[in-house]
Each structure stands twice: as structure tokens, then as C-alpha cells.
Amino acid sequence: MHHQEQDARSLALQAAAIGLMRTDESLIQQALDRLARWDTHVSARSKPLRDEWVRILRERDWDLALSTSERGNQLRQASPVSCVLPTEQRLEIIRATSKHRDQPDVLILEHITKALARAS
């Protein structure tokens, strides 16, 4: 899988998870709990990213979490939020991103639109 495909999949998973968190605040706490567990046994080098995730989740800074910038990509590599997705939804996104490798941007837009629609 190429980086562009990985980024597309990661962003689609992120958008879906954020859509769920917008409608169910308890999911935000699940992600915060996961970050706390990671702090006990994950490399200290990724601590700045975990700290940024704590801020994003507490402040609901979804724009940064969904940014297609280099920083957004870095954050998604240390993201705790896909854990809130139901398994079937996660697998649906993985299957879709595998199936549409030639159109990752279209796929990202589709999943972001779906996630935002679920949240409203």
C-alpha cells in the first residue's frame, strides 16, 4: 500500500470516528482513556503527539484532526480515535479504500461527508 492510500484510509477512518464522537461524547472519553494507557507503555518519542491528541479531544478541534496537512497526517499516525468505530464500520472503510485505490481523494470526501451527516 502506498502512502497516499494509507493517508486516504487513515483520514476516512478518522472522519468516521469523529462523526461518531460528535454524537456520543462518551466516545471521546474512550479515546482519552486509550491515550492514558498508551502513556504507560508507548515510546516517549510520540508523547508530543499524544499530548496534542488530548488537547484536540478536550477542545473538540476536529479541523486539525481532519487536516490533510503534514501535521494532520502525523497526528493520524498516533490517533486513538479509530478505536471508537464499530468493527463492521471500520472493515467497511478498509474494504472501500482497498477497492478504490485509484480514487483515494473521492473516497476520503465520501467518508467525511457521511461522517459529518451522521453527526448533524
C-alpha positions in Angstrom: 0.0 0.0 0.0 1.4 3.4 -1.0 1.5 6.4 1.4 -1.4 8.1 -0.4 -3.6 5.1 0.0 -2.6 4.8 3.7 -3.4 8.5 4.2 -6.7 8.1 2.5 -7.7 5.2 4.7 -6.5 6.9 7.8 -8.4 10.1 7.0 -11.6 8.1 6.2 -11.3 6.2 9.5 -10.7 9.4 11.3 -13.6 11.2 9.8 -16.0 8.3 10.6 -14.7 8.2 14.2 -15.1 11.9 14.7 -18.6 11.8 13.3 -19.5 9.3 16.0 -17.8 11.3 18.7 -19.7 14.4 17.7 -23.0 12.5 18.5 -21.7 10.5 21.5 -19.4 12.3 23.9 -18.7 9.1 25.8 -16.6 8.0 22.9 -14.3 11.0 23.5 -13.6 9.6 26.9 -12.8 6.2 25.4 -10.1 7.8 23.2 -8.7 9.8 26.2 -8.6 6.6 28.2 -6.7 4.9 25.4 -4.2 7.8 25.4 -3.7 7.4 29.1 -3.0 3.7 28.7 -0.5 4.4 25.9 1.3 6.8 28.1 2.2 3.9 30.4 3.9 1.7 27.8 4.4 3.5 24.4 7.6 5.3 23.3 8.2 8.7 24.9 9.1 10.0 21.4 5.4 10.0 20.4 4.4 11.8 23.7 4.1 15.2 21.9 1.6 13.7 19.5 -0.4 12.0 22.3 -0.4 15.3 24.2 -1.7 17.1 21.1 -4.5 14.4 20.9 -5.5 15.1 24.4 -5.9 18.8 23.5 -7.7 18.0 20.3 -10.2 15.8 22.1 -10.8 18.1 25.0 -11.2 21.1 22.8 -13.0 19.2 20.0 -10.5 20.6 17.5 -11.8 18.4 14.7 -10.5 20.6 12.0 -6.9 19.8 13.0 -7.7 16.1 13.3 -9.1 16.1 9.8 -6.5 18.3 8.2 -4.8 17.0 5.1 -1.6 18.8 6.1 1.6 17.1 7.1 0.7 17.7 10.8 -2.7 16.1 10.2 -1.0 13.1 8.7 1.4 12.9 11.6 -1.4 13.1 14.2 -3.3 10.3 12.4 -0.3 8.0 12.8 -0.7 8.3 16.5 -4.5 8.6 16.6 -6.5 7.0 19.4 -9.9 7.6 17.8 -10.4 4.8 15.4 -10.9 2.6 18.4 -14.4 4.1 18.8 -15.5 2.7 15.5 -17.6 -0.4 15.5 -15.7 -3.3 13.8 -18.1 -3.5 10.9 -17.8 0.2 10.1 -14.0 0.0 10.3 -13.9 -3.0 8.0 -16.3 -1.3 5.6 -13.9 1.6 5.3 -10.9 -0.7 4.9 -12.7 -2.6 2.1 -13.7 0.6 0.4 -10.3 2.1 0.5 -8.8 -1.2 -0.9 -11.4 -1.3 -3.6 -11.0 2.3 -4.8 -7.2 2.7 -4.6 -7.3 4.7 -7.9 -9.6 7.3 -6.4 -8.4 8.0 -2.8 -9.5 11.6 -2.8 -13.0 10.8 -3.9 -13.2 8.1 -1.2 -12.0 10.5 1.5 -14.6 13.1 0.6 -17.3 10.4 0.6 -16.4 9.2 4.1 -16.0 12.7 5.5 -19.4 13.7 4.1 -21.0 10.6 5.6 -19.4 11.2 9.0 -20.5 14.8 9.1 -24.0 13.8 8.0 -24.2 11.3 10.9 -23.0 14.0 13.3 -25.7 16.5 12.4 
